[in-house]
Amino acid sequence: MLKSIFHVRLNTKPFHKENYDAVIVRLSNIYHIVAARGQKLKGDSQFSNVDSAAFVRDTTKYWVHPDNITEVKLVIMRHLPVLVFNTKKEYEENDSAISSVYVDNEDFECYQGRLEKTDMAQAIRIRWYGPTPTENGQCFLERKVHREKWTGEQSVKERFPIKTKYINPYLAGEYTMDVKFAKLRARGQKSVKDVELMQKLANDVQTSIVTKKMRPTIRAFYRRTAFQLSNDARVRISLDTELALIREDDFGGRRRAGDNWKREDIGIDWPFKQLPAEDITRFPYAVLEVKLQTHHGQEPPAWIVELINSHLVESCPRFSKYIHGVATLLEDKIQILPFWLPQMDQEIRKPPNTDFGLTSFLPRSWPVGTPQAGPRPTLAPRALIEGSSDSTIKGTKSLSEFEPKMPKTMDKATYQQKMAEKNANRRPANSSENTFYNQSTPMSASKASVAHSHPLVDNGSTVSDHASMAPPARPWVDRLNNRDSPLSLGAEPAMNEKNPSKANDGNNEDGLLRKKSTIRRKRFGFREKRSSVVPKRTTAPVRMEPKVFFANERTFLNWLQFSVLLGSIALTLLNFGNHMTRVSGAVLTVITLLAMLYALGIFHIRLSNILSSKANRQFHDRVGPTVLCVFLFGAYFLNFYSKSP
């Protein structure tokens, strides 16, 4: 009864959902001032003049669960400072807001090209930073062009500034940027070469928009925390949170933006509760983007390799905000879907690893999530200031080597079939087995010690109670639910109730042993003999790769291909032969039908075994090929026997 009351109150009071971005920015400044011993942080001078308008980097993308966002930020902050563009003013939450409006046509050429990664595929968007710009406010029109590796060229992102009041006539082809660039050339604000490149870019983009009849389609909103040395662009990491994808199109006759290039009924007030459900997709995870600019053969920093291989992130190569927005909001207008959509229904949290992250700084004798039993250890000053890691991973050349090989696209019918089968086999939503950590049962010893993190690790990201959003992070509520936690209402007391003075005496050896014994029981889930409850073993959900389903389908199609070939021979014998050949053709026809039915049955049996997620299932076929060979041998023997004199 008391627990349920606490649950309701903790859900209504968002003290565990605070946004720590402003605190992290201040903490980053203090940390790196100490790391540089009071001097300004310096990067490599040869990278100090990198043009941000046209740059090429090796980029990898990952998903971060809301529970791990704050810890990921703090881990990265030890190596790279938070990048603040305007250091003359106090940091505000709205400074990190980024909005982008993507343009496309009704054939979704940009979507198709970017998803299939065809050469010269482009994405065009209008981007602004912070609150919604005024009429004279500045936006940026950007174009990303993808180039295949076999061409020898590199993918490039380019952009030029444009005032908000000129965007509508520019998209309609009624306004050119020639006057603006002429003023820049006259004032000498940009070099002649830079102005010519921007002018060519503006003309090319406008030509593409007008000729291909592109118009605003999807808006992407998120808050970005960037980590980078201000004068060094070799390593740049961005973490995008509160990602929302919103429809801007007028497909179907509904004009969401009226005569404007963007809708005016929203600003940057995430989670945009005023929008109908069919107009918005709230992405449940944060998107971590790692951009490296290194020489050929140069290894990425070891701490980055450790981060992307840790339990804090989930790899999702080639993830695109625009592609995800179109695939989820305009599914009825496209034919192919991105490969990561089935991954959205899977749990991406992994059992924590105490050897990496903030918990790696705690001594081994401290149970994670419980009060410390001794004095706080002194960290090595050199390791703390310089941000050196405990381990080093050698032999790494590129972050792409650590990415899983995934298909670029998925057939829409295949995806819908898989989702229907998955929904048919899915457990009820209120089942306790649906959660990653079953809060009603003790965990095994290997997981219980790392199930609840240090208070510094608790996530402070704000999440909405909207039904389509991810479940909010509730580390403090989970501690109240967990019987093993010292914050639990039903936890066993840590002191000896019969002799409290003796238990509280820190100098008494017997009292200290009692404390350690109690902590050990709490940490590893041990119980007194009087308890008859047998701890249940909690297992993490097994992730099933999409390629497993594709392999099953390819095997089924190969069987059908063989059956069609055999059926063609049977029809030939039936139509162009004598009496005995027609008998052979009839036998082959029966074998063909049996092979097709057998292939269909094996396909569904294997699919059921895959969805059951049991490692001891056998997927090889022992009976089918043998029986098929016997039947074929019998049919050919009958044919030859009938022809023999």
Protein Blocks (a to p, Z undefined) as FASTA:
>chain_A
ZZmmmmmmmmmpckllccfklmmmmmmmmmmmmmnnopacdddfklmmccfkbccddddd
ddddfklmmmmmmmmmmmpccddfblmbccdfklmpccddddddfkommmmmmmnopghi
acdddddehjdddfkbccdddddddddfklopacddddddddfklmmmmmnopacfklmm
mmmmmnomacfklmmmmmmmmmmmmmmmmmnopacfbdcdddddddddfkbckbccddde
hiacddfbfghhiafklmafbdfkbcclcghlmbcfklpccdfbdcddddddddehiacd
fklmmmmmmmkbccdehiafklmmmmmmmmmmcfbdcfklmmmmpcfbdcddfkgcjklm
pcfklcghiacfbdcddddfklmmnopafbdcehiabfklmpccddfbdcfklmmmmmmm
mmmmpccfklmklpmbdckbccdfklmmmmpccfklpccbdcdfbfkbccdddfklmmmm
pmkbmkbmkbccfbdfklmmlmmmmklmklmmmmmmmmmmmmnopacfklmbdcdddddd
ddddfklmmmmmmmmmmmmmmmmmmmmmmmmmmmnccfklmmmmmmmmmmmmmmmmmmmm
mmmmmmmmmmnopakbcfbdfklmmmmmmmmmmmmmmmmmmmpZZ
